[in-house]
């Protein structure tokens, strides 16, 4: 029986943007080679059917992305990847011809955050996104998940001013007979077209450094339905441990099964089962409050 619903693999921690909502990592920048990736995938194929090619970084920057997707296809794994969307049209031939690729998550909030500091034009960005989606709908079976995960706690989630332009452009492109701002509920998606979805949610805070201690009671799905592997092979319990604060081992030197059986992992799982948080990183994680 497969253990995890998905396993995150960080194929690169490079990114072409520097968004304020992303964690600024101290780890060396790196790219996982196809050889290493193939070894990792061989080890985890019995633990899951689905991969998510993302922790930090922009996966479309990987210079051998097509080769990595071919490895996933050979090992019978389906792939979801998360991107800021700026490179979609450039990588379209690779993305459209990969049988392993199942879903592309596009973080539309990235361009809102960058339009001033990086000089990105929102209109030009959306033209490229819409072109990609139009052709994806017509030529592939890809699922497209559009994300506006940039709400603040002070906003009610129904009419964010910072998202207003993008929402109006989506309404026009899909010829929607309703206002998206009136229909979107934080944490719940809405269907825009066959296999195209939009969700709007509050931005989360990465749980590193001096974040507020939220107490030792709670639950998380880390180590229960997912686990993450960083670009250097370090295994961590979830996709928000971008600094490997909870380093369970390295898959390049130890089998995943042994790593998942270490005492630290067992203590975490037992704690979550009892709604008890045993790791300091988890105590500072606000995302677990959504469970």
SULFENWO-V229552 format. One record per residue. RES is the residue in three letters. OMEGA is omega in degrees with one decimal (NA if undefined). D_LAST is the distance of its C-alpha to the last C-alpha in Angstrom with 1 decimal. Layout:
res=RES omega=OMEGA d_last=D_LAST
res=RES omega=OMEGA d_last=D_LAST
This chain:
res=UNK omega=177.8 d_last=24.6
res=UNK omega=-175.9 d_last=22.4
res=UNK omega=-172.1 d_last=19.7
res=UNK omega=173.1 d_last=17.4
res=UNK omega=176.6 d_last=16.3
res=UNK omega=173.6 d_last=17.5
res=UNK omega=178.0 d_last=19.0
res=UNK omega=171.7 d_last=19.3
res=UNK omega=178.6 d_last=22.9
res=UNK omega=-176.3 d_last=24.1
res=UNK omega=171.0 d_last=27.6
res=UNK omega=173.2 d_last=28.6
res=UNK omega=170.3 d_last=27.3
res=UNK omega=172.1 d_last=30.0
res=UNK omega=178.9 d_last=29.2
res=UNK omega=175.0 d_last=31.7
res=UNK omega=176.5 d_last=29.9
res=UNK omega=-173.7 d_last=28.7
res=UNK omega=-176.2 d_last=25.9
res=UNK omega=-176.8 d_last=24.8
res=UNK omega=-179.7 d_last=21.1
res=UNK omega=176.3 d_last=21.5
res=UNK omega=177.1 d_last=21.8
res=UNK omega=-171.2 d_last=25.5
res=UNK omega=173.5 d_last=25.9
res=UNK omega=-178.4 d_last=28.8
res=UNK omega=176.4 d_last=29.0
res=UNK omega=177.6 d_last=32.2
res=UNK omega=-175.1 d_last=32.0
res=UNK omega=175.6 d_last=32.5
res=UNK omega=178.7 d_last=32.5
res=UNK omega=-177.8 d_last=31.9
res=UNK omega=176.4 d_last=35.1
res=UNK omega=179.3 d_last=35.3
res=UNK omega=178.4 d_last=36.8
res=UNK omega=-180.0 d_last=33.9
res=UNK omega=179.8 d_last=31.4
res=UNK omega=178.9 d_last=33.3
res=UNK omega=178.5 d_last=33.2
res=UNK omega=-177.4 d_last=29.5
res=UNK omega=177.2 d_last=28.9
res=UNK omega=-178.3 d_last=31.4
res=UNK omega=-172.6 d_last=29.5
res=UNK omega=-173.9 d_last=26.0
res=UNK omega=177.6 d_last=27.2
res=UNK omega=-178.1 d_last=26.9
res=UNK omega=-177.3 d_last=23.3
res=UNK omega=172.2 d_last=21.9
res=UNK omega=-172.6 d_last=23.3
res=UNK omega=174.4 d_last=21.6
res=UNK omega=171.5 d_last=21.8
res=UNK omega=-174.9 d_last=20.2
res=UNK omega=-179.6 d_last=23.0
res=UNK omega=158.5 d_last=21.3
res=UNK omega=164.1 d_last=20.0
res=UNK omega=175.3 d_last=22.4
res=UNK omega=179.0 d_last=25.6
res=UNK omega=-174.7 d_last=26.9
res=UNK omega=-179.7 d_last=27.4
res=UNK omega=174.3 d_last=30.2
res=UNK omega=-177.7 d_last=32.2
res=UNK omega=-174.0 d_last=32.7
res=UNK omega=-179.5 d_last=36.4
res=UNK omega=-177.4 d_last=36.1
res=UNK omega=179.7 d_last=33.1
res=UNK omega=178.9 d_last=35.1
res=UNK omega=178.2 d_last=36.1
res=UNK omega=179.1 d_last=32.5
res=UNK omega=176.9 d_last=31.5
res=UNK omega=176.7 d_last=34.6
res=UNK omega=178.1 d_last=33.6
res=UNK omega=178.2 d_last=30.3
res=UNK omega=-179.9 d_last=32.3
res=UNK omega=-178.6 d_last=34.7
res=UNK omega=175.7 d_last=32.0
res=UNK omega=-178.7 d_last=30.5
res=UNK omega=175.9 d_last=27.1
res=UNK omega=-169.5 d_last=25.5
res=UNK omega=164.3 d_last=24.3
res=UNK omega=173.9 d_last=21.9
res=UNK omega=-178.8 d_last=22.8
res=UNK omega=-173.4 d_last=21.6
res=UNK omega=172.8 d_last=24.5
res=UNK omega=172.7 d_last=25.6
res=UNK omega=-174.9 d_last=28.1
res=UNK omega=-175.6 d_last=31.3
res=UNK omega=-174.4 d_last=32.7
res=UNK omega=-177.3 d_last=31.9
res=UNK omega=178.9 d_last=35.5
res=UNK omega=-177.5 d_last=37.0
res=UNK omega=-174.9 d_last=35.0
res=UNK omega=179.4 d_last=35.2
res=UNK omega=179.5 d_last=37.8
res=UNK omega=-175.9 d_last=35.7
res=UNK omega=-176.9 d_last=32.5
res=UNK omega=-175.0 d_last=34.3
res=UNK omega=-179.9 d_last=36.2
res=UNK omega=178.8 d_last=33.5
res=UNK omega=-177.8 d_last=32.7
res=UNK omega=-174.7 d_last=29.7
res=UNK omega=-177.0 d_last=27.9
res=UNK omega=-172.5 d_last=25.4
res=UNK omega=174.2 d_last=23.4
res=UNK omega=176.1 d_last=23.8
res=UNK omega=-177.1 d_last=21.2
res=UNK omega=-179.4 d_last=23.1
res=UNK omega=-177.8 d_last=21.8
res=UNK omega=-179.8 d_last=24.2
res=UNK omega=179.9 d_last=23.1
res=UNK omega=-175.1 d_last=25.0
res=UNK omega=176.3 d_last=28.3
res=UNK omega=-179.7 d_last=27.7
res=UNK omega=-171.2 d_last=27.1
res=UNK omega=-169.8 d_last=30.2
res=UNK omega=177.9 d_last=32.7
res=UNK omega=-173.8 d_last=34.6
res=UNK omega=-177.5 d_last=34.2
res=UNK omega=177.5 d_last=34.8
res=UNK omega=179.8 d_last=37.0
res=UNK omega=177.9 d_last=35.0
res=UNK omega=-175.3 d_last=36.1
res=UNK omega=-178.3 d_last=33.3
res=UNK omega=178.5 d_last=35.7
res=UNK omega=178.3 d_last=36.9
res=UNK omega=-177.8 d_last=33.4
res=UNK omega=176.0 d_last=32.4
res=UNK omega=178.8 d_last=35.7
res=UNK omega=179.2 d_last=34.9
res=UNK omega=-178.4 d_last=31.3
res=UNK omega=177.5 d_last=32.8
res=UNK omega=179.1 d_last=35.6
res=UNK omega=-178.7 d_last=33.3
res=UNK omega=-178.7 d_last=31.2
res=UNK omega=-179.3 d_last=34.3
res=UNK omega=177.6 d_last=35.8
res=UNK omega=178.2 d_last=32.6
res=UNK omega=-175.4 d_last=32.4
res=UNK omega=-168.0 d_last=36.1
res=UNK omega=-175.1 d_last=36.5
res=UNK omega=172.8 d_last=33.4
res=UNK omega=-179.4 d_last=30.5
res=UNK omega=167.8 d_last=27.9
res=UNK omega=178.7 d_last=24.7
res=UNK omega=178.8 d_last=24.2
res=UNK omega=178.9 d_last=20.9
res=UNK omega=-174.3 d_last=21.8
res=UNK omega=170.4 d_last=19.3
res=UNK omega=-175.9 d_last=19.8
res=UNK omega=-175.0 d_last=16.9
res=UNK omega=178.3 d_last=18.9
res=UNK omega=173.1 d_last=18.2
res=UNK omega=-178.5 d_last=18.4
res=UNK omega=-178.2 d_last=17.0
res=UNK omega=-178.5 d_last=20.5
res=UNK omega=-176.7 d_last=20.5
res=UNK omega=175.2 d_last=19.5
res=UNK omega=-175.7 d_last=18.5
res=UNK omega=-175.5 d_last=21.4
res=UNK omega=-179.5 d_last=24.4
res=UNK omega=180.0 d_last=23.9
res=UNK omega=-177.1 d_last=27.5
res=UNK omega=-180.0 d_last=26.8
res=UNK omega=-171.0 d_last=25.6
res=UNK omega=-177.3 d_last=28.3
res=UNK omega=-179.2 d_last=30.8
res=UNK omega=179.6 d_last=28.6
res=UNK omega=179.1 d_last=27.4
res=UNK omega=178.8 d_last=31.1
res=UNK omega=176.4 d_last=32.1
res=UNK omega=177.5 d_last=29.6
res=UNK omega=-179.3 d_last=30.8
res=UNK omega=-176.6 d_last=34.4
res=UNK omega=-178.8 d_last=33.8
res=UNK omega=179.1 d_last=32.2
res=UNK omega=-176.4 d_last=34.5
res=UNK omega=-179.6 d_last=31.6
res=UNK omega=-178.6 d_last=33.0
res=UNK omega=176.8 d_last=30.3
res=UNK omega=179.7 d_last=28.8
res=UNK omega=-179.0 d_last=25.5
res=UNK omega=-180.0 d_last=24.7
res=UNK omega=-173.1 d_last=24.9
res=UNK omega=-175.7 d_last=22.8
res=UNK omega=175.3 d_last=19.8
res=UNK omega=-178.2 d_last=16.6
res=UNK omega=177.0 d_last=14.0
res=UNK omega=-179.9 d_last=11.3
res=UNK omega=-177.9 d_last=13.7
res=UNK omega=176.6 d_last=16.8
res=UNK omega=-178.5 d_last=20.3
res=UNK omega=178.4 d_last=23.2
res=UNK omega=-178.4 d_last=26.1
res=UNK omega=176.7 d_last=28.3
res=UNK omega=176.8 d_last=28.3
res=UNK omega=176.6 d_last=25.8
res=UNK omega=-174.3 d_last=25.0
res=UNK omega=178.5 d_last=21.8
res=UNK omega=173.7 d_last=20.6
res=UNK omega=178.5 d_last=17.3
res=UNK omega=-174.5 d_last=17.1
res=UNK omega=175.7 d_last=14.3
res=UNK omega=174.0 d_last=14.2
res=UNK omega=178.6 d_last=15.4
res=UNK omega=179.4 d_last=13.4
res=UNK omega=176.5 d_last=15.4
res=UNK omega=-168.0 d_last=16.3
res=UNK omega=-176.8 d_last=15.8
res=UNK omega=172.4 d_last=19.5
res=UNK omega=-168.2 d_last=22.5
res=UNK omega=176.9 d_last=22.6
res=UNK omega=-176.0 d_last=19.2
res=UNK omega=174.2 d_last=18.3
res=UNK omega=-175.8 d_last=17.2
res=UNK omega=176.1 d_last=14.1
res=UNK omega=-173.5 d_last=14.9
res=UNK omega=177.4 d_last=14.5
res=UNK omega=178.0 d_last=11.9
res=UNK omega=-174.7 d_last=8.3
res=UNK omega=174.9 d_last=6.6
res=UNK omega=179.0 d_last=6.7
res=UNK omega=175.2 d_last=8.2
res=UNK omega=-175.5 d_last=11.3
res=UNK omega=178.2 d_last=14.4
res=UNK omega=176.9 d_last=12.8
res=UNK omega=174.7 d_last=13.0
res=UNK omega=175.3 d_last=14.4
res=UNK omega=-176.6 d_last=16.7
res=UNK omega=177.6 d_last=18.8
res=UNK omega=-178.3 d_last=22.5
res=UNK omega=-170.8 d_last=24.1
res=UNK omega=178.7 d_last=27.5
res=UNK omega=178.5 d_last=29.5
res=UNK omega=179.9 d_last=27.9
res=UNK omega=179.0 d_last=25.7
res=UNK omega=178.2 d_last=22.7
res=UNK omega=-171.4 d_last=19.4
res=UNK omega=-178.7 d_last=16.1
res=UNK omega=-174.8 d_last=14.2
res=UNK omega=178.4 d_last=15.4
res=UNK omega=177.6 d_last=14.9
res=UNK omega=-173.0 d_last=17.4
res=UNK omega=179.0 d_last=20.3
res=UNK omega=-177.9 d_last=22.7
res=UNK omega=174.5 d_last=22.3
res=UNK omega=178.1 d_last=21.6
res=UNK omega=-177.7 d_last=20.3
res=UNK omega=-177.3 d_last=23.3
res=UNK omega=-177.8 d_last=23.2
res=UNK omega=-179.4 d_last=26.5
res=UNK omega=-174.7 d_last=28.2
res=UNK omega=178.5 d_last=28.5
res=UNK omega=-179.5 d_last=31.9
res=UNK omega=-176.8 d_last=33.3
res=UNK omega=179.4 d_last=31.3
res=UNK omega=-178.0 d_last=29.9
res=UNK omega=-179.8 d_last=26.2
res=UNK omega=177.9 d_last=26.3
res=UNK omega=-179.9 d_last=27.8
res=UNK omega=-177.9 d_last=25.4
res=UNK omega=-178.1 d_last=22.4
res=UNK omega=-179.7 d_last=24.3
res=UNK omega=-174.7 d_last=25.1
res=UNK omega=-178.0 d_last=24.4
res=UNK omega=178.4 d_last=21.9
res=UNK omega=179.1 d_last=19.6
res=UNK omega=178.6 d_last=20.2
res=UNK omega=178.3 d_last=19.4
res=UNK omega=-178.9 d_last=16.0
res=UNK omega=178.8 d_last=15.2
res=UNK omega=178.2 d_last=16.7
res=UNK omega=179.6 d_last=14.9
res=UNK omega=179.6 d_last=11.3
res=UNK omega=179.2 d_last=12.8
res=UNK omega=-177.3 d_last=13.9
res=UNK omega=178.6 d_last=10.9
res=UNK omega=-178.8 d_last=13.3
res=UNK omega=-175.0 d_last=13.3
res=UNK omega=-178.0 d_last=16.7
res=UNK omega=179.2 d_last=17.1
res=UNK omega=178.5 d_last=18.1
res=UNK omega=-178.7 d_last=16.5
res=UNK omega=177.6 d_last=13.0
res=UNK omega=-179.0 d_last=13.9
res=UNK omega=-175.5 d_last=14.7
res=UNK omega=179.0 d_last=11.7
res=UNK omega=-177.5 d_last=10.2
res=UNK omega=-179.5 d_last=8.0
res=UNK omega=179.7 d_last=5.7
res=UNK omega=178.2 d_last=5.4
res=UNK omega=-179.6 d_last=3.8
res=UNK omega=NA d_last=0.0
